[in-house]
Amino acid sequence: QVQLVESGGGLVQAGGSLRLSCAASGRTFNDYGMGWFRQTPTKGREFVASVGRSGLVSSYADSVNVRFTISRDNAKNTVYLQMNSLKVEDTAVYYCAAARGGLSRQEGAYGYWGQGTQVTVSS
């Protein structure tokens, strides 16, 4: 079992920044690729970013590429999502997830999910 707890969400103006954190406990953190997904009522859940087990490789959705950065600190069992130049359309509930086997863009690869944190970007 892996338990994931997100934090860092909130309300921010367009153009601003937020950093999300996801603390993991349970099994060995660096056995898992980590990802961030987001969900809205209209779009459903969509992939945002993923990082491999060592932190050396990452992948991003086109909509967030360049603006968002995913990273992980295996010593702290934590994965981060730095979000810059936020847009109103980034408003969503953001979920952290863990995938056995490494980096993936596919929701089905992730067996463990956090409870989500709300990010609201105002115009």
N, C-alpha and C positions, 0 to 999 in steps of 0.2 A: 504494500500500500504506500501511496505517496499522498501527502496532504499539502495543499497549496493554498496560500492566503495572499490575496492581492491587497495593495494599498496605494495611495497616492492620487486617486481620482479626485475630481472636484469641478468647480466652475471656473472657466478662464475665458478671457476675451479672445476673439479671433486675432491671430498673429502671435499669441502668447505661447508659453511652453508649460509642459507638465512632465514629471517623471513618475512612471508607475514602477512599483516593486512587487515582486512575487517571492515570498519566502516558502521554501519547501522543507518538509520534514518526512521522516520515514526511511525509505530505502536510499541507497547511494545516489546522490544527486547527479553525479557525473556519468551515470549509466543512461541518462535520459536526454534526448533532445527536448528543447523547450520552445514553446510557441506562444504567441499572443493572437487572439481572435477578438472580434468585436461583433456585437449584435444590436440591431435596431428592429422595430416592429415591421418596417417596410422592406428591409433588405435581408432580414434573417441574420444568421451567423456567417461571418466572412473572415478569411485569413488575413492577418496583418503582417506578422513577421515570425521568423523562426531562427533559432541558433543551434548549432551542433553541440555535441557533448563537450568538446574541448573549448568551445567559444571561438574557434578560428574561422568557421564558415557560417554564413547567415543568408537569409533569403527574405525578400520583402514583396508585398503587394505593390503593384504599379502606383496605386493611389497614394501610397505613403513613402515611396522610395525617395531618398535624399532628405526628407523631412524627419523621418523617424529612425532611431538607432536602437537595435536590440543588443544587449550584452549580458554576460553572466559572470558571477563570482563564485566559483566552485568551493572556495574556502568558506564562504558565507551561506552557501546553499540558496542563492538568490539570483533571480533573473530580473533584468530591468528593461523598460521601454522608455527611452527618452523621446519625447514628442515635441518638436519645434514647429513654428509657423503653422499653428493649428488653424483649422478651418471649421466653419459651422458644420459641414458634412462629416467631420470626425466625431461628432456627438454620438455616443453609443455606450453600452455596457461593455467593458473590456474584460476578457477572460484570459487567464494564464492556464497553460496546459502542458502536460508532460507526455512524451512519446518514447516508449522503449525502442531503442534502435537508432535514435538520432534524429537529425533535422528532417522535417516534413512540412509540406504546404497543405496536406490533406487532413481535414478534420477527423476522419476515421482512424488515423494513425495514433491519435491521442487517447490514452486510456484514463488519464487523470485530469480533473478540471478544478479550478478554484471557483469561488462563489461569485466572482465578478465585482468590478468597481465601476461606478458611473463617471463618465467624462462628459461634461457639457460645455460646449463652446458657443459663446454668445457673439452676436454681430455688433 
